[in-house]
Amino acid sequence: MIKQTLLGLAVVLAPMLAAAHSNSEATTPAEGATVADVPELSMRFDDPMRIVSVTLTSTDGDVEIERETGMEPATEFRALPLEELTPGSYRFDWRGMASDGHPMQGSFSFTVAE
Ligand SMILES: [Cu+2]
């Protein structure tokens, strides 16, 4: 829970924190980070998570990404942007199913520098 708070995910996940399901531990880019480029997007979980859907949104709308991780539960999820991300703010949203069967969702945001 502490790690989630540091990642800024607490607001999104707060209603579900009481249960013992898998939680997001770290993301790439990191929550709130400013980065020069984004070769890949990734999330790590402390327990296998089946990621059902992901979206990457910029101020101009949805950005196309391609999943590297399939629909099987995994402790690491990876996706690739299909085009170079232009400078600006982005938000990555995901929905999934924790290993205890609970539906989960979360998001992280980052900025691509000018
Ligand atoms: Cu749970």
py3Dmol code that shows the C-alpha trace and the ligand (Angstrom):
import py3Dmol

protein = """\
ATOM      1  CA  MET A   1       0.000   0.000   0.000  1.00  0.00           C
ATOM      2  CA  ILE A   2       2.831   2.354   0.767  1.00  0.00           C
ATOM      3  CA  LYS A   3       4.362   1.747  -2.622  1.00  0.00           C
ATOM      4  CA  GLN A   4       1.067   2.474  -4.293  1.00  0.00           C
ATOM      5  CA  THR A   5       0.808   5.740  -2.445  1.00  0.00           C
ATOM      6  CA  LEU A   6       4.271   6.702  -3.637  1.00  0.00           C
ATOM      7  CA  LEU A   7       3.273   5.838  -7.171  1.00  0.00           C
ATOM      8  CA  GLY A   8       0.200   8.009  -6.935  1.00  0.00           C
ATOM      9  CA  LEU A   9      -2.089   5.077  -7.590  1.00  0.00           C
ATOM     10  CA  ALA A  10      -3.731   5.259  -4.206  1.00  0.00           C
ATOM     11  CA  VAL A  11      -6.629   7.384  -5.379  1.00  0.00           C
ATOM     12  CA  VAL A  12      -7.567   4.920  -8.082  1.00  0.00           C
ATOM     13  CA  LEU A  13      -6.985   1.772  -6.083  1.00  0.00           C
ATOM     14  CA  ALA A  14      -8.042   2.972  -2.647  1.00  0.00           C
ATOM     15  CA  PRO A  15     -11.456   1.251  -2.656  1.00  0.00           C
ATOM     16  CA  MET A  16      -9.778  -2.115  -3.292  1.00  0.00           C
ATOM     17  CA  LEU A  17      -6.740  -1.875  -1.027  1.00  0.00           C
ATOM     18  CA  ALA A  18      -8.285  -3.854   1.815  1.00  0.00           C
ATOM     19  CA  ALA A  19      -8.235  -7.155  -0.073  1.00  0.00           C
ATOM     20  CA  ALA A  20      -5.191  -9.346  -0.559  1.00  0.00           C
ATOM     21  CA  HIS A  21      -5.035  -9.160  -4.306  1.00  0.00           C
ATOM     22  CA  SER A  22      -2.063  -8.429  -6.468  1.00  0.00           C
ATOM     23  CA  ASN A  23      -0.997  -4.821  -6.615  1.00  0.00           C
ATOM     24  CA  SER A  24       1.005  -2.739  -9.033  1.00  0.00           C
ATOM     25  CA  GLU A  25       4.495  -2.182  -7.642  1.00  0.00           C
ATOM     26  CA  ALA A  26       6.280  -0.214 -10.312  1.00  0.00           C
ATOM     27  CA  THR A  27       5.741   1.169 -13.768  1.00  0.00           C
ATOM     28  CA  THR A  28       7.839   2.350 -16.706  1.00  0.00           C
ATOM     29  CA  PRO A  29       7.784   5.262 -17.137  1.00  0.00           C
ATOM     30  CA  ALA A  30       7.412   5.872 -13.425  1.00  0.00           C
ATOM     31  CA  GLU A  31       4.338   7.678 -12.148  1.00  0.00           C
ATOM     32  CA  GLY A  32       4.856  11.421 -12.550  1.00  0.00           C
ATOM     33  CA  ALA A  33       8.147  11.040 -14.426  1.00  0.00           C
ATOM     34  CA  THR A  34       9.330  13.302 -17.227  1.00  0.00           C
ATOM     35  CA  VAL A  35      11.143  11.266 -19.850  1.00  0.00           C
ATOM     36  CA  ALA A  36      12.903  11.924 -23.147  1.00  0.00           C
ATOM     37  CA  ASP A  37      11.329   8.999 -24.942  1.00  0.00           C
ATOM     38  CA  VAL A  38       9.200   5.946 -24.238  1.00  0.00           C
ATOM     39  CA  PRO A  39      10.591   2.804 -25.845  1.00  0.00           C
ATOM     40  CA  GLU A  40       8.144   0.680 -23.879  1.00  0.00           C
ATOM     41  CA  LEU A  41       5.470   0.808 -21.221  1.00  0.00           C
ATOM     42  CA  SER A  42       5.589  -1.715 -18.423  1.00  0.00           C
ATOM     43  CA  MET A  43       4.050  -2.547 -15.069  1.00  0.00           C
ATOM     44  CA  ARG A  44       5.164  -4.985 -12.417  1.00  0.00           C
ATOM     45  CA  PHE A  45       2.806  -6.692 -10.001  1.00  0.00           C
ATOM     46  CA  ASP A  46       3.519  -8.521  -6.775  1.00  0.00           C
ATOM     47  CA  ASP A  47       1.219 -11.340  -7.890  1.00  0.00           C
ATOM     48  CA  PRO A  48       0.174 -12.431 -11.380  1.00  0.00           C
ATOM     49  CA  MET A  49      -2.387 -10.095 -12.947  1.00  0.00           C
ATOM     50  CA  ARG A  50      -4.445 -10.799 -16.027  1.00  0.00           C
ATOM     51  CA  ILE A  51      -4.485  -7.472 -17.827  1.00  0.00           C
ATOM     52  CA  VAL A  52      -7.761  -7.240 -19.706  1.00  0.00           C
ATOM     53  CA  SER A  53      -7.469  -3.832 -21.324  1.00  0.00           C
ATOM     54  CA  VAL A  54      -5.033  -0.950 -21.577  1.00  0.00           C
ATOM     55  CA  THR A  55      -5.251   2.518 -23.056  1.00  0.00           C
ATOM     56  CA  LEU A  56      -2.678   5.250 -23.512  1.00  0.00           C
ATOM     57  CA  THR A  57      -4.184   8.699 -23.753  1.00  0.00           C
ATOM     58  CA  SER A  58      -2.557  12.011 -24.631  1.00  0.00           C
ATOM     59  CA  THR A  59      -4.141  15.445 -24.603  1.00  0.00           C
ATOM     60  CA  ASP A  60      -4.874  14.796 -28.302  1.00  0.00           C
ATOM     61  CA  GLY A  61      -6.658  11.508 -27.680  1.00  0.00           C
ATOM     62  CA  ASP A  62      -5.847   7.810 -27.660  1.00  0.00           C
ATOM     63  CA  VAL A  63      -2.397   6.622 -28.723  1.00  0.00           C
ATOM     64  CA  GLU A  64      -2.017   3.229 -30.371  1.00  0.00           C
ATOM     65  CA  ILE A  65      -0.045   0.708 -28.368  1.00  0.00           C
ATOM     66  CA  GLU A  66       0.697  -2.951 -28.930  1.00  0.00           C
ATOM     67  CA  ARG A  67       0.657  -5.518 -26.139  1.00  0.00           C
ATOM     68  CA  GLU A  68       3.772  -7.608 -25.726  1.00  0.00           C
ATOM     69  CA  THR A  69       2.178  -9.495 -22.840  1.00  0.00           C
ATOM     70  CA  GLY A  70      -0.757 -11.673 -23.748  1.00  0.00           C
ATOM     71  CA  MET A  71      -3.913 -12.384 -21.799  1.00  0.00           C
ATOM     72  CA  GLU A  72      -2.267 -14.862 -19.422  1.00  0.00           C
ATOM     73  CA  PRO A  73      -1.764 -13.707 -15.809  1.00  0.00           C
ATOM     74  CA  ALA A  74       1.745 -12.308 -15.405  1.00  0.00           C
ATOM     75  CA  THR A  75       3.768 -10.353 -12.884  1.00  0.00           C
ATOM     76  CA  GLU A  76       5.133  -8.119 -15.627  1.00  0.00           C
ATOM     77  CA  PHE A  77       3.079  -6.476 -18.341  1.00  0.00           C
ATOM     78  CA  ARG A  78       4.690  -4.828 -21.344  1.00  0.00           C
ATOM     79  CA  ALA A  79       3.356  -2.821 -24.259  1.00  0.00           C
ATOM     80  CA  LEU A  80       4.974  -0.787 -26.997  1.00  0.00           C
ATOM     81  CA  PRO A  81       3.865   2.535 -28.450  1.00  0.00           C
ATOM     82  CA  LEU A  82       3.273   2.077 -32.176  1.00  0.00           C
ATOM     83  CA  GLU A  83       4.664   5.515 -32.905  1.00  0.00           C
ATOM     84  CA  GLU A  84       7.121   7.864 -31.247  1.00  0.00           C
ATOM     85  CA  LEU A  85       5.368   9.798 -28.525  1.00  0.00           C
ATOM     86  CA  THR A  86       5.301  13.532 -29.120  1.00  0.00           C
ATOM     87  CA  PRO A  87       6.071  15.886 -26.217  1.00  0.00           C
ATOM     88  CA  GLY A  88       3.214  16.273 -23.775  1.00  0.00           C
ATOM     89  CA  SER A  89       1.286  14.569 -21.015  1.00  0.00           C
ATOM     90  CA  TYR A  90       0.139  10.965 -21.148  1.00  0.00           C
ATOM     91  CA  ARG A  91      -1.973   8.712 -19.014  1.00  0.00           C
ATOM     92  CA  PHE A  92      -1.898   4.915 -19.097  1.00  0.00           C
ATOM     93  CA  ASP A  93      -5.038   3.185 -17.824  1.00  0.00           C
ATOM     94  CA  TRP A  94      -5.399  -0.519 -17.242  1.00  0.00           C
ATOM     95  CA  ARG A  95      -8.052  -2.940 -16.128  1.00  0.00           C
ATOM     96  CA  GLY A  96      -7.354  -6.460 -15.023  1.00  0.00           C
ATOM     97  CA  MET A  97      -8.194  -9.465 -12.909  1.00  0.00           C
ATOM     98  CA  ALA A  98      -6.106 -10.166  -9.831  1.00  0.00           C
ATOM     99  CA  SER A  99      -5.037 -13.695  -8.975  1.00  0.00           C
ATOM    100  CA  ASP A 100      -7.716 -13.784  -6.259  1.00  0.00           C
ATOM    101  CA  GLY A 101     -10.342 -13.095  -8.921  1.00  0.00           C
ATOM    102  CA  HIS A 102     -10.985  -9.480  -8.038  1.00  0.00           C
ATOM    103  CA  PRO A 103     -11.335  -6.975 -10.876  1.00  0.00           C
ATOM    104  CA  MET A 104      -8.671  -4.310 -10.613  1.00  0.00           C
ATOM    105  CA  GLN A 105      -7.859  -1.098 -12.387  1.00  0.00           C
ATOM    106  CA  GLY A 106      -5.257   1.595 -12.187  1.00  0.00           C
ATOM    107  CA  SER A 107      -3.427   4.260 -14.074  1.00  0.00           C
ATOM    108  CA  PHE A 108      -0.174   6.137 -14.188  1.00  0.00           C
ATOM    109  CA  SER A 109       0.790   9.393 -15.826  1.00  0.00           C
ATOM    110  CA  PHE A 110       3.993  10.740 -17.268  1.00  0.00           C
ATOM    111  CA  THR A 111       5.304  13.546 -19.437  1.00  0.00           C
ATOM    112  CA  VAL A 112       7.403  13.338 -22.578  1.00  0.00           C
ATOM    113  CA  ALA A 113       9.817  16.276 -22.564  1.00  0.00           C
ATOM    114  CA  GLU A 114      10.107  18.819 -25.379  1.00  0.00           C
TER     115      GLU A 114
END
"""
ligand_1 = """\
1
CU
Cu -8.485 -8.973 -4.162
"""
view = py3Dmol.view(width=600, height=400)
view.addModel(protein, "pdb")
view.setStyle({"model": 0}, {"cartoon": {"style": "trace"}})
view.addModel(ligand_1, "xyz")
view.setStyle({"model": 1}, {"stick": {}})
view.zoomTo()
view.show()
